[in-house]
Amino acid sequence: MIQRQVLVDLIIATLKEINPPALAASGIEPTADTRLFGKQGVFDSIGLVSLIVEVEQAVAELTGKAVTLADDRAMSQQHSPFRNVGTLADYTLTLVHEHPGQPG
């Protein structure tokens, strides 16, 4: 079963790979609390989409499960799963555990 910290590390690695200008300019090492979108977020909407696609692909490679992170369920939540690295990891973990198929 995949652990939350594995997903946090995966998202941080993807974030560093994309290296959005706001992150590069801050000079701060990303953590689970790094804001992704919204006030003080490191991504604009296009950058966030890039991150989501990259994370979906990485999760599929890691777990063998295809998850869709940006769906109606994500968009309808009172608190966005895209607020920070940790909330995205939590939401991704939920989807991986709910998804039928190979063990995640």
Secondary structure, 3 states (H helix, E strand, C coil): CCCHHHHHHHHHHHHHHHCCHHHHHHCCCCCCCCECCCCCCCCCHHHHHHHHHHHHHHHHHHHCCCCCCCCHHHHHCCCCCCCEHHHHHHHHHHHHHHCCCCCC
